[in-house]
Amino acid sequence: MTGEAVRDRIVDAADDLYYARGITAVGMDEIRDTAGVSLRKLYLEFPSKDDLVLAVLDRRHRMWTDGVAGRVATVDDPEEKLLAIYDYLADWFADDSFRGCGFINAFGELGGGHPDVVAAARKHKQSFQEYVARLVEEAGASPSLAPQLAILAEGAQTTAAIAGTADAAEQARDAARILVRAARSTDRG
């Protein structure tokens, strides 16, 4: 097995376990067993648990970015592109494994005691806000709309995780539609 395949197996195992049960509840031995690698290989790839947590967050960032962008790419209308973000959320929230945003979970669990996790969470959230800002610009709406739409998406993730239902995605989409239309009509006039 190549080094990349071993690394992927370890990150896959850690991601599944961390997302389902939390980072502090899962030890390196359990990750080793789930990944089917030796402890030596595990520590060769990830010298510390913090290194592994950051690799999992990096993967989660790519999954989120690719997922949202993929859903947005399925529509052509600039307003519908903005709303497609919430369609992505609806699909994600309906998945049986949904446990909320991995970044919010990691930040909440580890907090300020892990500055690299804080930095990764902030970078991830900033990246999403910048993406929404580009979509807002393409739609010809006021830049002030972007943080409003991002906050709706963030709030929907937290609400869906706590409530245990996907309803928050549709509610956030309805609110986003109102905000988008109001912003576009104000900008026109």
Secondary structure, 3 states (H helix, E strand, C coil): CCHHHHHHHHHHHHHHHHHHHCCCCCCHHHHHHHHCCCHHHHHHHCCCHHHHHHHHHHHHHHHHHHHHHHHHCCCCCHHHHHHHHHHHHHHHHHCCCCCCCHHHHHHHHHHHHCHHHHHHHHHHHHHHHHHHHHHHHHHCCCCCHHHHHHHHHHHHHHHHHHHCCCHHHHHHHHHHHHHHHHHHHHHHC
